[in-house]
């Protein structure tokens, strides 16, 4: 049965991520078509085609390697100087209606040839009548909407998952300590031995002041020696300041106010959560209750704003984190449980969470949904990085075009025309190679040295 639950968790995660990828591509395709662009392909996956169906001018399908997806929008690259002048002035089409592009012979280098080949491959998809439907001819703001549509869909998916969870279940990343008794310590244990079980003798001879006062789990502090209690930090301060004195405590228990008498004792305890220096302070013997913060759409957006900052910081250290994964593969160091994972690692986490018997079904479901949301959030943010071949690279090109043309218009200079993103293809090839290496390292790491969840 455990194996079945594991498989179910993996399948649910993989299907959800593939569906997210498909929706990401719809986020590009739908506005592209609305703006009159021509989209010839919509595919989830790469490599050999497993299934496809032609609907109108667009082929929809699934490919064998489920590590991404793409849409083919015709005319992403404008014609460049490599195309023969007569072909630019008088386009030529073959008997199937495909644009024929002849490229000048050039000996200027590998990257120039790669750019030329990319343009030629791009224009093979241009047919007679497509001249006014080419992507590069769209207004800059239309290009931004088309390219931002994909990652925006991922962020909307993340929001659609986060919002109801944060509203009705709570945010496990925002735990708030309350002035409520979560646990009553049964005996006084030296701080160096904190966490161990009480002995029978200690239960008889060294009960905590909380036990002697009759405090119970679930009691919420209302006042301490007449001072109204509004939070855990305030309660902790008055307990510590009470030293070995007496205290009149008012707690709310089952909807009623109950008054208790306590005699705190003095014990060595850390000065604060951030300072481990031991200090003699008043001691009661309770562990506060913790509750997950909840909130509506505004709270969710605020949390996603914090996630954005954390994601940007994580992207800056991603190569170093992947290097740590490579060292874990080599057995040099342990895998960082908070480090990056691939879709393979995500599937493993989903499977282990589903198969664990430590959590009830609700918590398993919430964990799986949060994992799916986190992947969507990262995919969305990552694609906004302003470098080709990511969506953000095309967005940056469109914004640069808007600025360049705007400056020319204001200063009375001639229109500089469309931005030629093909000139940045060398950057795209290098970036794609880096991403491929990083992805492969993470996949191998998730297989050879997976993160230990200790479930």
N, C-alpha and C positions, 0 to 999 in steps of 0.2 A: 504493500500500500504506500509506503514511503517513497519508493521509486516512482509510483504512479503520480503522486503529488508533485514530486520533483519535475517530472516530465511536463505535467500540466502547467506548473509555474513558468518553465522555460518557453513552452508553446505560447502561453498568453503574452509573455513579454515580447517574444520575437514577432508575433502577429501584430501587437500594438505598435511596435517600432516600425515595422514595414508599412502599416496603415498610416503612421505619422509621416513617413517618407513620401507615400503616395499623395497625401494631403498637401505636403510641402510643394510637390510638383504641381498640383492643381492650383496652389497659390500663385505660381508663376503663369501657368497656362491660361487660367480664366481671364485675368486682366489683359494678357497679351492678345487674346482673341477679341475681347471687348474693344480694344484699341485698334482693331483691324489687322493685327499681326497674323502671320501664318505659322501654325504649330503643326509639325508633321509627325512628331513622336512624343509619347508619354510612357515612360518605362520605370518600373521599380526593379532595381538590381542592375548588374553589369554582366558582361560575358554573353554566352549563347542564349538565344531566346527560348524560353520554356513554353510560353503561350502568348499569342497576340491576336488582336482583332482590329480591322480597319473600320473606323466610323467616320464617314465624311473624308476630310483630308488628313485626319489624325489617326495614327496607329497606336493603340493602347496595348500594353503587354507587361509580362513578367520575365525577368532574366534570371540566370542560374545562380549568380553570386549576390546574395542579399546584403550588400554593404553600401547601399546608396540608391540613387535614382537620378533621372534627368528628364528634361523636356527639350525637344529640338525646336527652337524658335528660329525661323529662317531669317538670314541677314544680320547676324550678330556682329560680323566684321565688315567694315566698309571696304570698297576697293582701294588699293594702294598704288604706290608708284611702280610696283612690280608688274601691274597689268598693262598690256600694250595699249597705247593711246587710242588706236582705232577701235579696240574692243570696248573701251570705256565709253567712247562717243556713240558707237553703233553696236549694241549688244547682239551677240550671235547665239542662236539656240539650235540644238540638234532636233532630230525627228521626233523625240519624245517630249520636246518642250523644255529640256534642261539647258541652262545657261552654259555656254562654252567660254572658258576663260583661258587665255594664253598668257603665260608669264615670261617676262624678260629673263634672259640668262644672266645670272649674277655670280660673281666670284668673291663677294664681300664677306662671306663667313657662314658658319653653321646656323646661327640664329636667324640671319636674314633669309636663309633658305627655308628654315622652319616656318617663319612668318608667311613666306610666299606659298608654301605648301598648305598652310592652314587656310589662307584666303581662297586658294583654288578649291580645297575640299568644301569650304563654306558655300562657295558660289555654285557648286554642283547641284545644290538643292534649290536654286533659284530658277523658276520657270517663267515662261512668257506670261505677262500679266501680274507678276509679283513685285514689279518695280516699286509700287507705292505701298507695299505691305512689309517692307524690310524693317527689321528691328532698329537698325542704326539710324534710320530716318525718322523714328518717332521723336516727339518733343521730349526734352530732357526729363520733365516731371513724369511723363508716362513710363520712361525707362526706369525711373526710381521706383514707381509703384509696382511695375512688373517684377523687378528683381528683389524688391523688399517683400513682395507678397509671400514668397516661400518661407523665409525665416519668421515672418510675422505670424503665419499659420502655426508654426511650432510654439511660439510664445503664447498664442491664444489657446492652444491645446493645454499647455502647462497651466495657464490661468484657470481654464475650465476644470482642471483636476484639483489644483490648489484651493480654489475659492470655497467649494462645498466642504472640503476636508477641514480647512481652517475655521469655517463657520460652525460646523456641527460636531467635529471630533477634537480639533485642536492642532496646534503646530508643535510637533516634537522638537523643532529647532528653537523654540521660544518657550522654555520651561520657567515658570514663575513660582518662587517659594512663597508660601502663604503662612500667616500666623495661626496655623491649624496643626494639631498634633497628628503627625503621620505615623509615628511609632513612639512608644514609651520604653525607654531603656530600663531593663529590669534590675540592673545592679550597676555599681560604680566600677568601671574598668579603666585602668591607667591608659593614658592616651597612646602610649607605645604599643599597647595590646588591643587597640580599638578594633572592633569587629569580631572578636572571639566570643564564644558562648559563655554565659555566666555559670559558675560552679554552684553546686547546691549550697555550699557554705556562704558564698557571696549573696545568693538569693535570700538567705536567712539573715545575714549579719550586715550586708552593705547594700540595701535597697536604695535606689535613687530617690531624691526628694520628690520627683514626679510620681513615683509609685506610692510613697507615703501620703502625698496630697490627694491621691485618688484620681489623677488625670487619666483620661481614656483616649484611645485613638478616635479621631474625628472631632474632638473638642476644639472649638475655635475661640481663641483668646479675645475677650472683649475689653478687659482692663487689667492693669497690674498696679496694685497699691493706689487705686483711684485714677491712674493715668490711662486714658483711652489708647488702645492698641490698634494701629492702622496697618502695620506691616511687619514682616519677619525681622528685618534688620533692627527696627525699633524695639521689638520684643527681645531680641538677642542682647541689645545694649542694656536694657533695664535688668535683665537677668544677671548679666555679668557685673553690673554695677551694684547689685544687691549683696554681693559677697556672701557672708554666712548669716544674713539677716532673715527676718520673717517677711512674708508677703501675702497679701490678700488678693486672690485671683478670681476674676469673674470670667466664666467661659460660657459659650453657647453650646448646648448639648440637646440634640433632638428637638430643636426649636425653642428650648427653654433656657433661661439664664440660671447658671449654677455657681454658687460662691464656694471657693475652696481655700484652705489655708496651707501654705507651704513654708518650709524652712530650707532655703538654698544652702549649699555647702561650697567650699572653695576647692577648686581643682586646677591643675595645670592644663591649659588648653592653648592651641595656636592663637596668636594675636588676631589674625583675620584669615579670610580665605586665600589671600595673596601673600600673607606673611606667616611663615611656619614657626616663628619664634614663640616659645612657650611662655605663657603668662598666667599668674594666679588670678582667677576670675570666679565670679559666682557661677554655680552649676546647678541646673534643674534636672536634666536627664531626659530630654525629648528630642526627637528627630522631626523637623518640620515636614508638612505635607507639600508636595509639588503638584502643580496642575499645568496643563498645556494651555498656552494663551490661545484665545479664540478671537475672531473678528470677521467682518464682512469684506466686501470688495475693496474698500479703501485700504484696510489692513493688509489684504493680499497683495495689492499693488505696492504697498510700502515694503513688504517682505521681499517681493520680487526685485524692488530697487536695491535692497541690501544684497540679494543674490547676484545682481548685475555687477556690483562692485567686487564681490568675491570672485565672480567668474573672470572678470578682467584681470584681477590679480593672479588667478590660477593660470590663465592663458600666458601671462608673462613668464611664469615658471614652468610651463608645460614641458619644454625640452629637457630641463633638469629633472623633472619628475619622471619622464620616460627613461632617462638615463638611469635613474634609481631602479626602475623596473628591469632594465637590461642587466643591472648588477644582481638583482634578485634572481633572474634567469640563470646567471652564471654561478649562483650560490654564494656570492660575496656578502650579501646582506639580506635581511628579511624584507618581505614585501610590505610596503606602507599601507595599512588598512584604510587610510584616507586619501590614497593616491588615485590617479586616473585609471579607468578601466575601459575596455572596448565593448562592443555589443556582445561579444562572447562572455566577458566578465559579468556584464549586466544580466545575461541569461543565467549564468551560474548563480548569481546572487538571488535572482528571482526563484530559481529552482530550490536552493537551500532554504530560503524563507518559507516557501510553500510546504516543504517537507518537514520543517521543524515542528516538534511537538511542545515547544516551550511557550508558544503564543496561541491565543484563541483565533478563530477564523477572522473576526473583525480586524484584529491587528495585522494579520497576514495580508488581508485585502488592502488595508491602508498602506502598508509597506510597499506592496507591489504597485499600487497606483502612484505613490510618491516617487518610486524608482522610474516609472514611465514618464511622469511629469518632469523629473530632474533631467532625464535624457533629452526630452523635447526642449527644455529650457536651454540646455547647453548647445544643442544643435542650432537652435535659433540664434543665440548670441554668437556662437562661433562663426556662423555664416555671415554675420554683419562685419566681421573683420575686413577692413578695406584693402584686401589684397586678392588679385586674381590667383586661382580660378574660383574663389569664393564669391558669393553673391555681392558681398560688400565691395569687392573690387570693381564690379560693373556699376554699382551705385556711386562709388567715388568718381568713376569716369564720367557718369552722367552729370554729377554735381559740378565737376571741373568744367565740363562743356557749358553748363549754364553760366558759371562765373566768367569763363573766357568770352563767351558771346555777349554777355551783359556788359563787360568792360569795353569790348569793341564798340558796342552800340552807344554807350555813354560817351566814349571818347571820339566817336565819329570815324573810327577805322573800319576797314572792310570786315565782313563776317568771316571769322576764321574757319567756319564749317564744323563738321562733326569731329568729335574726338576719336582718334584712331586707337582703339584699345588693342589692336593687333600688335602694336609696337611694344606692348607690355607682356606679350606672350612669353618671352624668355623668363620673366619673373614668374609667370604662371607655371611654366614647366618646372622651374626650380622649386617653387612652393608645392606643386603637386608631388614632386619627388620626395620632399621633406615629409609631407603628410602621409605618403605611402609608407615611408620607413617608420614613422612614429606609430602608424596604425598597425603595421606588422609586428613591431616590438610589443605593443599592448596585447595583441591577439595571442602571440606566443607566450607572453607573460601570464595571461589569464588561463592558459592551458598548462604551462609548466610550473609556474609559481603563483597560483591563484591567491587572492585575498582570503585570509582566514576570518570568517565571521563569528566563530565560536558560538554557533547556535546550538 
